[in-house]
């Protein structure tokens, strides 16, 4: 049986810690990992000093009367990394990557990832969300998440702002007060 990590034993969301992903130097790639290898790959990249971004969300579940808290990758099976060609080869040597996805539009990916990074740094409770191709684009106009942009949806009476990573066809969402957003034309 697999041992669960204590929350403090999980890798950081980004490496190097304390550095904004917009300041990373190199080319961004998306590593499609082998099953359940996202955190292990992050650990390998830390040991090799290769920059990465692995957004995670908290999950709480009950099992046999116990409460189990865990951190799970927001985009299961994917880790974003930034580096040189030699670092890309080092990543492939970890034997944890099933496929490597080239990022054609570096600026767009950085902009999309920066939205998620900002939401995480505010302490927002992000949850995986179904990717939406249609819907009203909005911008947050007040509060800690000012300037975040995404698509607004309603779930169980609450508004959620969906933040998308287009090239993966995946998304995440955060609950938002409808009074704090404006539509974007």
Phi, psi and omega in degrees: 000138182288137178276137178276142176282143168291151181307322182288346181269359179285153176292157177293159180298324178221155179224135359289146182296147177081358180252130179290142182297336176294342180263359180295147180249131179129189179262138177275141176225160174245121177267118172271108189278162169294161186309127175057037180247008185300309183290322179296320177296319177301316177299318177299319181291324176299313180297333179262002181055049177249128182292139178211168173224119179230084180295137181230158177232154179277141175228133178241130179216161177256137177216119180052045177079357179256150174265126180245122178255135179214162173252127180239146176302137179294324178242087184309129177090002183230142173222136180262131177224156185229127180182193181269176177299319180293326177289327176298319179294319176301318179300316181296331180289347180291342183062026178248000185252126177275325183203148178246128182253122178284137179265109182286318181252087183302315183297320180295315180297315180300319179297315180294316179293325179297326176299316181289320177302315180298315179299319180293321181290340176279354182086012180299145179269088180280145176228148176303148183217149176297135180291136181245133178260347179229151179146170183279123175280136182222164178231140176283129185251355180208157176091186184296335182260021179311135178084355172298142178235141178187196180252132181266136175227164176248130175224126178048043176082353180253150175270140176232141176260120182267124178254124189248149169245095188304315187293339177265344187065035180228163183207167174223165179217158179224142178291139183219143175285126184300335178288348185260011183232156174228152180284153177248132181285000000 
